[in-house]
Amino acid sequence: MSSETKVVYTTPEEINTNPGVPAPDHTCKSCGNVFKGLYCNVCGEKVLETRDRTFKNFLQNILLTLTFTDNKFIKTLWYVLRKPGFLSKEYAEGRRVNYIRPLQLFFVLNLIYFLFTPLQLFNTSLRTQMFLRTHSPLVRSMVYAEVGRDPLSLQGYELLYNEKTTSLAKLLVIVFVIVAAVPMAVIYRKRNRYFTDHLTLAVELTTFNIAVNAILLSVFLMLTSQLLHWTHMGWEKYLDDLTLTIIFILTNTYFLFSAGRTFYNQHGKILLLKIVLGLLGLFIALEAYRLILFLITFWVL
């Protein structure tokens, strides 16, 4: 009578080379769950293989980190630019594994905006706060009460303020996200969306603006300025605040139109009306953000 020898494969590599052999149980290193295969069915933790510890794999991870060549990042950003509202719809309806989270994409682009972008999309100088905003009377009264009306004192305070608010503006962009979600929730209150869904769309909207109106526009303006300077065409005067405002309105109209159709399933003439209301809501949200930015900068100086 012959006896059978039971072969046990203990490593993922041995299992892969012997597909007919049942996979052994693994205990998850993170949550303690017992499972078969390479991924924990509770938390998603992966069983480490020998190839995961190779120097080649280490270099690949560095490349992904430094160049954002991860397919999910490129794919998610492309949807934000090409089809605004689609990512928020996918996220709100539970289809999430094929994309990185909207908030994660926002923080990555905001980091680029914070470190490298010269265009101050969400920043406002003290002079603009004092004289060109709807809340300017309040700003002037607070500044005059703090430093008086002496031109030299105001000039020194302005230098300190502008330096401080530049860094704070990029840190406080998340405040604009929260404020911008409010008008969207009001305008589309009958479209069967939770406030967190409107908040997700506001994250995508802000991400879109950072990508298009801060990062890409900064690159375009730098290249254009160099070209105009080299050719002495003298068109630099057209790259002013009015031009940038028009670009901002046009790009956000595109976003609101696409998001209205995709995320809110809104069509027809009512969509055009809600786009106008959406632009008005964004203006109010931006003014509220600028007031909050002034107050925080004022208090920390």
ABEGO torsion letter per residue (X at the ends): XBBBBBBBBABAAAAAABAABBBBBBBBAAAGBBBBEABBAAAGBBBBBAAAABAAAAAAAAAAAAAGABAAAAAAAAAAAABBGAAAAAAAAGBAAABBBAAAAAAAAAAAAAAABABBAABBBAAAAAAABAAAAAAAAAAAAAAEABAAAAAAAAAAAAAAAAAAAAAAAAAAAAAAAAAAAAAAAAAGBBAAAAAAAAAAAAAAAAAAAAAAAAAAAAAAAAAAAAAGAGAAAABBAAAAAAAAAAAAAAAAAAAAAAAAGBBEAAAAAAAAAAAAAAAAAAAAAAAAAAAAAAAAX
